[in-house]
């Protein structure tokens, strides 16, 4: 999250959109993906 804040990325802007994320999958508290940087998130049409 710190990386996204430093890059001034508004995470709410991704709401309702289809995205492609490159990162690591974690199953500790259910499936989630961790993106290391804003460049790892791409909005797809």
C-alpha positions in Angstrom: 0.0 0.0 0.0 2.9 2.4 0.7 4.1 2.1 -2.8 0.6 2.9 -4.2 0.3 5.9 -1.8 3.7 7.3 -2.8 2.7 7.0 -6.5 -0.6 8.8 -5.6 -2.7 6.0 -7.1 -6.4 6.2 -6.2 -7.4 2.6 -5.4 -11.1 3.5 -5.5 -10.6 4.3 -9.3 -10.3 0.5 -9.8 -13.8 -0.2 -8.3 -16.1 -1.8 -10.8 -13.4 -2.3 -13.4 -11.8 -5.5 -14.7 -8.1 -5.5 -13.9 -5.1 -7.8 -14.6 -2.7 -8.0 -11.6 0.7 -9.5 -11.5 1.8 -10.5 -8.0 1.9 -13.2 -5.4 -1.2 -15.2 -4.3 -1.7 -15.7 -0.6 -4.3 -18.1 1.0 -3.8 -17.1 4.7 -7.2 -15.4 5.1 -8.8 -16.6 1.9 -7.3 -16.0 -1.5 -5.8 -12.6 -2.1 -3.2 -11.2 -4.5 -0.4 -8.9 -3.5 0.8 -6.4 -6.2 4.3 -5.0 -5.4 3.8 -1.8 -7.4 1.2 0.2 -9.3 2.8 -1.0 -12.6 1.6 -4.5 -11.7 -2.1 -3.5 -12.1 -3.6 -3.0 -15.5 -7.2 -2.0 -16.3 -8.5 -4.3 -19.1 -11.4 -3.5 -21.4 
